Every structure is written in structure tokens, then in C-alpha cells.
Amino acid sequence: MLNIVEVDALEVLVLVDNVTDSLSSNPKDVLPEWSVLLTGGKLRVLAGSNICCAHHGLSLLLTARVGSKERTLLFDAGPAAATFERNTEILGVDFGSVEAVVLSHGHWDHAGGLLAAVESIARSRGSKSFICYVHPGMFRQRATMRPDGQLYVNELVPDPERLSGAGANVLNTSEPQSVADGAFYVSGEIPRVTSYEAGVPNHLARGVDGKWEPDPLITDERFVSVKVKGKGQFVFSACSHAGLINVLTHARAVFPSIPLYGAMGGLHLSGINEKVIPQTVADLKKFGLKLLAPGHCTGWRALSQIAREFGEELVPSAVGKKYLI
């Protein structure tokens, strides 16, 4: 069993997400972007040039407090360097504090800003090393097929050699990992146990012969989990291609003595996966989560259904938001 320690508190700062929303009400422990910037002294004038940009993708900065120490992990880096760099500058991210980077899976909307992120961390940390966790399956060319047979071909993920050249110590493995002395747990490959979570049926990858072949399961996807004192296990699932129910089932199986407290990330219940919204929402209620923060690829139809079934525990993600857990 890998080491996972109980952290005293967890702060989540949303660096990139599909939406911006500083007007909706939030519980006291969740701050919208404008409040984050204003209280941090970074918003003297409210203007478009002074706030973050939403972009199709996800990037989260996770900071766990363990006693007097803070341990910081970057989970994904959004779709493009320009967005990642703009938003992190506006939010005042201290790259020198980032001691690990985790890429959740091999898609452009999570890895497009990865090289820029690694370069920024390397510059700020100087001689202090950091690890970039990736999976061998992330580096194949991928695509999704439209109903008319045309392909959306994905940008390639920066390979381990490029990430290493940018300054990271790269760990390329499919095995689960304990990160930052156990403050964060990075899962291995996620078992598929539900009957309805079948990945992305129209997803393809290039085989060794260069031809496109079915790749619905996207098995390189991992989640990150944190054990928060007095609350339990908080799970970060960037796109939930494995299905959020499979993700939470596996998180509970890995640490059966730690109750599940909350989950955050994209649920990928949009487009071709909208048909499984009813089963997913019904099974999601069985976990008794106290905080649910869907974002990115969840889709408005799923979010609407979740809002009908859940109460104050639903706090959707948006760029610049800060969650204090």
C-alpha cells in the first residue's frame, strides 16, 4: 500500500477551465475569481485585461498544508501555453512552490500548456528538482470521429524527452504513485466496473502501423486523491473518461478506511456520453459526497440534471475560483 498522509487543509485554485463565473453565489469556503484577485491585491481596476480567460481545458493548482509545511502539485496545464501563462500571471502563481506535476491523460486540452508550465517551474525552482508524472499511453496520436466520418485530430502531447529537456524529472509509468511524501496520491489505471461507463465510443488512436484504431477506454487516465483531516478523501478526476462512478469506486477501494468527501473535475457527460447522464447521477448520489465541483467537459445537460438532484454540495468549477477544503 502506498503512503498517503492526512493533510490539515487543502486549497484548490482553478487556473484553467471552460467557463468564467464571478457573479454566482458560493459557500463561504469557495471564492470566485474576482474575490480571489481583489483580496490578493491583484485587481485594482475591474477590466478584461485584468481577469482570467476561460478556455476549453483544465488546470488545477493543489496546495496541501501538513503542519507548518505546504506541498503543491500542478494537475494538468490547460490547452495552450498562452492561456496558462496569462492566467497564472494574473493569479500570481508561485511556480517555485510547485514540487510535482501530474498530467491526467494524453489529450491536448490538458497538455497544451504543459511544456510552458514545466519551463516556468524549472526557472523558478532553480536547482530544486521536481517530478512530472506521465503515463506511457499518453503519447499516441489521437482523434475523435464526427458522425459524418470526419476526424478531429488531436495535437500530440509533449513527449518525455521534451519535458525532460524543459527541466522536469520525468516519471513515465502506469503504476500508482505517492507524491510529496504522501500528501497526494496518483492512481494507476482505473478499473472499469460499471456496465454503462464505456469511455468515448468515437475515440481513436494511431496504431504502430500508422492507421487509426478504436481507443474508447483511454486507459492512460489517472486521478489524484488527497486525504483531508476531519473530512476524508477528495478526488480530482480531470475528464472522467473512465466514468466518475468507476473513478470513485476505485478511490474507495484503494483506501477503504477513508470516506469519500468530494470530487472535482470534468465528468465528460456531454455529446456522445449524454445518454448515460441518468445512470451516472443516480449512482453518484449513493456516494454521499459533501462537495461536488464539476467543470470543463461535464456539459450543460449533465450539470442541469445534477443541479436538480443535488443541493448545496454542488459548487461548479470556474476559472480563477479558489476552494478551501
KAPELIN-V378841 format. One line per field, one symbol per residue. ss: DSSP state (~ for helix, > for strand, _ for the rest). phi: phi as a letter, one per 40 degrees, with the letter a starting at -180 (. if undefined). psi: psi as a letter, one per 40 degrees, with the letter a starting at -180 (. if undefined). A space follows every 10 residues. Layout:
ss->???
phi->???
psi->???
//
This chain:
ss->_____>>_>> >>>>>>____ _________> >_~~~~~~~_ _______~~~ ________>> >>>>>>__>> >>>>>_____ ~~~~~~~~~~ ~___~~~>>> >>_____~~~ ~__~~~~~~~ ~~~~~_____ >>>>_~~~~_ _>>>>_____ >>>______~ ~~~~~___>> >>____>>>_ ___>>>____ __________ __>>>>____ _>>>______ ___>>>>>__ _>>>>>____ ___~~~~~~~ ~~~~_____> >>>>>>____ ~~~~~~~~~~ ~~~~~_____ >>>>>____~ ~~~~~~~~~_ ___>______ _>>>_
phi->.ccbbcccab bbbccaacbb abbccbcccb bcdccdcccc gbbcbcadcb bcbcaciaab bbbbbbgcbb bbbcbgbgca dccccccccc cgccccccba bbccacbdcb bcbccccccc cccccgccca bbcbbdccbc cbabccdcgc bccccccdcd cccccchccc bbacccbbbf fgcbbbcccc cbbccbcbgb dccbaccccg ccbdaccfcc cbbbbbcbdg bhcbbbbcbf ccgccccccc dcccbccbcc baaahcbfbb gccccbddcc cccccccgcc abbcafccgc cccccccccb bcccbdcacg cbbbb
psi->hihhihidih hhhhdhidih gediiiideh hiddddddde fegdhhidee iihiihaihh hhhhhhbeih hhhhhifaei dddddddddd efhgdeehei hhhdigidee ededdddddd ddddebehii hhhiideeei hiiihideei hhhiiihhid dddddeeihh hgieiiihif fedihhiaih iheieegfbh dfhiihadee ihihfddgee hiihihhhhe dahhhhhdef dehddddddd ddddgdehih diiiaheffi beedeedddd dddddeefie hhgiabedid dddddddddi beehgiiihe ihhh.
//
